[in-house]
Amino acid sequence: MEILPIVRAASWSGWAGGTFSNLLGGELCAGVVDESGALQSVERAPEALANLRKRAAQWLVTERQFALRGQPLRVEYVDEMATERLLDSHFLARAHALLDHAVLAVAAPVRGVLMAVPAIAGPRALAAFLILARRIHARATTEPLSPSVFTVQDGKLTGVLRPRQRTVISASTP
């Protein structure tokens, strides 16, 4: 029986009574499921990840500097197991290589979509990516996961980028 990793929003009702681990930032959780979708012990995570890596997966360059021939600026992966690739350091390392950057900003706004851009970028470029992730999450036609963007270094999640909440300043604010 093949087992695979699963990544879902921390608020997913299926986590109740199951075993899972929180991913960085606490908005997403990872677990292990069998072919029937039943949660398995997270101790089987290495086996589940090995099974995921057996499945073919390739990033698609969706935005380039200077149109068709320039340096890739954004890559995307769309697949039923795209979100679970957040756990796959080898797959994330391929995004590092394609984008030619040591630190990436990676978003998984909805089930089945994973996007990455260089994290060391101008404020407008990074803000545009944050906005894109939030819009896709807000307008989800599939399972919404996280409006946040994760930083990735050496193929591993290292941080969470969230837009600053707007502060309302009134006349009575000191």
Contacts in CASP RR format, 6 or more apart in sequence:
PFRMAT RR
TARGET T0000
AUTHOR 0000-0000-0000
METHOD contacts of the structure
MODEL  1
MEILPIVRAASWSGWAGGTFSNLLGGELCAGVVDESGALQSVERAPEALA
NLRKRAAQWLVTERQFALRGQPLRVEYVDEMATERLLDSHFLARAHALLD
HAVLAVAAPVRGVLMAVPAIAGPRALAAFLILARRIHARATTEPLSPSVF
TVQDGKLTGVLRPRQRTVISASTP
1 34 0 8 1.000
1 35 0 8 1.000
2 34 0 8 1.000
2 35 0 8 1.000
2 51 0 8 1.000
3 32 0 8 1.000
3 33 0 8 1.000
3 34 0 8 1.000
3 35 0 8 1.000
3 40 0 8 1.000
3 44 0 8 1.000
3 47 0 8 1.000
3 48 0 8 1.000
3 51 0 8 1.000
4 32 0 8 1.000
4 33 0 8 1.000
4 48 0 8 1.000
4 51 0 8 1.000
4 52 0 8 1.000
4 81 0 8 1.000
4 84 0 8 1.000
5 30 0 8 1.000
5 31 0 8 1.000
5 32 0 8 1.000
5 33 0 8 1.000
5 45 0 8 1.000
5 48 0 8 1.000
5 49 0 8 1.000
5 52 0 8 1.000
5 84 0 8 1.000
5 87 0 8 1.000
6 30 0 8 1.000
6 31 0 8 1.000
6 32 0 8 1.000
6 33 0 8 1.000
6 37 0 8 1.000
6 39 0 8 1.000
6 84 0 8 1.000
7 23 0 8 1.000
7 28 0 8 1.000
7 29 0 8 1.000
7 30 0 8 1.000
7 31 0 8 1.000
7 83 0 8 1.000
7 84 0 8 1.000
7 86 0 8 1.000
7 87 0 8 1.000
7 108 0 8 1.000
7 145 0 8 1.000
8 14 0 8 1.000
8 15 0 8 1.000
8 28 0 8 1.000
8 29 0 8 1.000
8 111 0 8 1.000
8 143 0 8 1.000
8 145 0 8 1.000
9 27 0 8 1.000
9 28 0 8 1.000
9 29 0 8 1.000
9 143 0 8 1.000
9 144 0 8 1.000
9 145 0 8 1.000
9 146 0 8 1.000
10 22 0 8 1.000
10 26 0 8 1.000
10 27 0 8 1.000
10 28 0 8 1.000
10 29 0 8 1.000
12 29 0 8 1.000
14 39 0 8 1.000
15 29 0 8 1.000
17 39 0 8 1.000
18 39 0 8 1.000
19 31 0 8 1.000
19 32 0 8 1.000
19 39 0 8 1.000
19 40 0 8 1.000
19 41 0 8 1.000
19 42 0 8 1.000
20 29 0 8 1.000
20 30 0 8 1.000
20 31 0 8 1.000
20 39 0 8 1.000
20 42 0 8 1.000
21 29 0 8 1.000
21 30 0 8 1.000
21 31 0 8 1.000
21 42 0 8 1.000
21 45 0 8 1.000
22 28 0 8 1.000
22 29 0 8 1.000
23 29 0 8 1.000
23 30 0 8 1.000
23 86 0 8 1.000
23 157 0 8 1.000
24 150 0 8 1.000
24 157 0 8 1.000
24 158 0 8 1.000
24 159 0 8 1.000
24 160 0 8 1.000
25 148 0 8 1.000
25 159 0 8 1.000
25 160 0 8 1.000
27 145 0 8 1.000
27 146 0 8 1.000
27 148 0 8 1.000
27 160 0 8 1.000
28 83 0 8 1.000
28 86 0 8 1.000
28 108 0 8 1.000
28 145 0 8 1.000
28 146 0 8 1.000
30 42 0 8 1.000
30 45 0 8 1.000
30 84 0 8 1.000
30 86 0 8 1.000
30 87 0 8 1.000
31 39 0 8 1.000
31 40 0 8 1.000
31 42 0 8 1.000
31 45 0 8 1.000
31 48 0 8 1.000
32 39 0 8 1.000
32 40 0 8 1.000
32 41 0 8 1.000
32 42 0 8 1.000
32 44 0 8 1.000
32 45 0 8 1.000
32 47 0 8 1.000
32 48 0 8 1.000
33 39 0 8 1.000
33 40 0 8 1.000
33 48 0 8 1.000
34 40 0 8 1.000
40 48 0 8 1.000
45 87 0 8 1.000
49 87 0 8 1.000
49 88 0 8 1.000
52 81 0 8 1.000
52 84 0 8 1.000
52 85 0 8 1.000
52 87 0 8 1.000
52 88 0 8 1.000
53 88 0 8 1.000
53 90 0 8 1.000
53 91 0 8 1.000
55 81 0 8 1.000
57 77 0 8 1.000
57 79 0 8 1.000
57 81 0 8 1.000
57 85 0 8 1.000
57 91 0 8 1.000
58 77 0 8 1.000
58 94 0 8 1.000
59 75 0 8 1.000
59 76 0 8 1.000
59 77 0 8 1.000
59 91 0 8 1.000
59 94 0 8 1.000
59 95 0 8 1.000
59 98 0 8 1.000
59 116 0 8 1.000
60 75 0 8 1.000
60 76 0 8 1.000
60 77 0 8 1.000
60 78 0 8 1.000
61 72 0 8 1.000
61 74 0 8 1.000
61 75 0 8 1.000
61 98 0 8 1.000
62 74 0 8 1.000
62 75 0 8 1.000
62 76 0 8 1.000
62 115 0 8 1.000
63 72 0 8 1.000
63 73 0 8 1.000
63 74 0 8 1.000
64 70 0 8 1.000
64 71 0 8 1.000
64 72 0 8 1.000
64 73 0 8 1.000
65 71 0 8 1.000
65 72 0 8 1.000
65 73 0 8 1.000
71 100 0 8 1.000
72 98 0 8 1.000
72 99 0 8 1.000
72 100 0 8 1.000
73 99 0 8 1.000
73 117 0 8 1.000
73 118 0 8 1.000
73 125 0 8 1.000
74 115 0 8 1.000
74 116 0 8 1.000
74 117 0 8 1.000
74 129 0 8 1.000
75 95 0 8 1.000
75 98 0 8 1.000
75 99 0 8 1.000
75 115 0 8 1.000
75 116 0 8 1.000
75 117 0 8 1.000
76 113 0 8 1.000
76 114 0 8 1.000
76 115 0 8 1.000
76 116 0 8 1.000
77 85 0 8 1.000
77 91 0 8 1.000
77 113 0 8 1.000
77 114 0 8 1.000
77 115 0 8 1.000
78 112 0 8 1.000
78 113 0 8 1.000
78 114 0 8 1.000
79 112 0 8 1.000
80 111 0 8 1.000
80 112 0 8 1.000
81 112 0 8 1.000
82 108 0 8 1.000
82 111 0 8 1.000
82 112 0 8 1.000
82 113 0 8 1.000
82 114 0 8 1.000
83 108 0 8 1.000
83 111 0 8 1.000
83 112 0 8 1.000
83 113 0 8 1.000
83 114 0 8 1.000
83 145 0 8 1.000
85 91 0 8 1.000
85 92 0 8 1.000
85 114 0 8 1.000
86 92 0 8 1.000
86 106 0 8 1.000
86 108 0 8 1.000
86 114 0 8 1.000
86 150 0 8 1.000
86 157 0 8 1.000
89 154 0 8 1.000
89 155 0 8 1.000
89 156 0 8 1.000
92 104 0 8 1.000
92 106 0 8 1.000
92 116 0 8 1.000
92 152 0 8 1.000
92 155 0 8 1.000
92 156 0 8 1.000
93 154 0 8 1.000
93 155 0 8 1.000
95 104 0 8 1.000
95 106 0 8 1.000
95 116 0 8 1.000
95 152 0 8 1.000
96 102 0 8 1.000
96 104 0 8 1.000
96 152 0 8 1.000
96 154 0 8 1.000
96 155 0 8 1.000
99 116 0 8 1.000
99 117 0 8 1.000
99 118 0 8 1.000
101 118 0 8 1.000
101 119 0 8 1.000
101 120 0 8 1.000
102 120 0 8 1.000
102 153 0 8 1.000
102 154 0 8 1.000
103 118 0 8 1.000
103 119 0 8 1.000
103 120 0 8 1.000
103 151 0 8 1.000
103 152 0 8 1.000
103 153 0 8 1.000
103 158 0 8 1.000
104 116 0 8 1.000
104 117 0 8 1.000
104 118 0 8 1.000
104 119 0 8 1.000
104 151 0 8 1.000
104 152 0 8 1.000
104 153 0 8 1.000
104 155 0 8 1.000
105 116 0 8 1.000
105 117 0 8 1.000
105 118 0 8 1.000
105 119 0 8 1.000
105 121 0 8 1.000
105 126 0 8 1.000
105 129 0 8 1.000
105 130 0 8 1.000
105 149 0 8 1.000
105 150 0 8 1.000
105 151 0 8 1.000
105 152 0 8 1.000
105 161 0 8 1.000
106 114 0 8 1.000
106 115 0 8 1.000
106 116 0 8 1.000
106 149 0 8 1.000
106 150 0 8 1.000
106 151 0 8 1.000
106 152 0 8 1.000
106 157 0 8 1.000
107 114 0 8 1.000
107 115 0 8 1.000
107 116 0 8 1.000
107 129 0 8 1.000
107 132 0 8 1.000
107 133 0 8 1.000
107 136 0 8 1.000
107 146 0 8 1.000
107 148 0 8 1.000
107 149 0 8 1.000
107 150 0 8 1.000
108 114 0 8 1.000
108 115 0 8 1.000
108 145 0 8 1.000
108 146 0 8 1.000
108 150 0 8 1.000
109 115 0 8 1.000
109 133 0 8 1.000
109 134 0 8 1.000
109 136 0 8 1.000
109 137 0 8 1.000
109 140 0 8 1.000
109 144 0 8 1.000
109 145 0 8 1.000
109 146 0 8 1.000
109 147 0 8 1.000
110 136 0 8 1.000
110 137 0 8 1.000
110 140 0 8 1.000
110 141 0 8 1.000
110 142 0 8 1.000
110 143 0 8 1.000
110 144 0 8 1.000
110 145 0 8 1.000
111 142 0 8 1.000
111 143 0 8 1.000
111 145 0 8 1.000
112 142 0 8 1.000
113 136 0 8 1.000
115 129 0 8 1.000
115 132 0 8 1.000
115 133 0 8 1.000
116 152 0 8 1.000
117 125 0 8 1.000
117 126 0 8 1.000
117 129 0 8 1.000
119 126 0 8 1.000
119 151 0 8 1.000
119 152 0 8 1.000
119 161 0 8 1.000
121 129 0 8 1.000
126 161 0 8 1.000
127 163 0 8 1.000
129 149 0 8 1.000
130 149 0 8 1.000
130 161 0 8 1.000
130 163 0 8 1.000
131 163 0 8 1.000
133 147 0 8 1.000
133 148 0 8 1.000
133 149 0 8 1.000
134 147 0 8 1.000
134 163 0 8 1.000
137 144 0 8 1.000
137 145 0 8 1.000
137 146 0 8 1.000
137 147 0 8 1.000
138 144 0 8 1.000
138 147 0 8 1.000
148 160 0 8 1.000
148 161 0 8 1.000
148 162 0 8 1.000
149 160 0 8 1.000
149 161 0 8 1.000
149 162 0 8 1.000
150 157 0 8 1.000
150 158 0 8 1.000
150 159 0 8 1.000
150 160 0 8 1.000
150 161 0 8 1.000
151 157 0 8 1.000
151 158 0 8 1.000
151 159 0 8 1.000
151 160 0 8 1.000
151 161 0 8 1.000
152 158 0 8 1.000
END
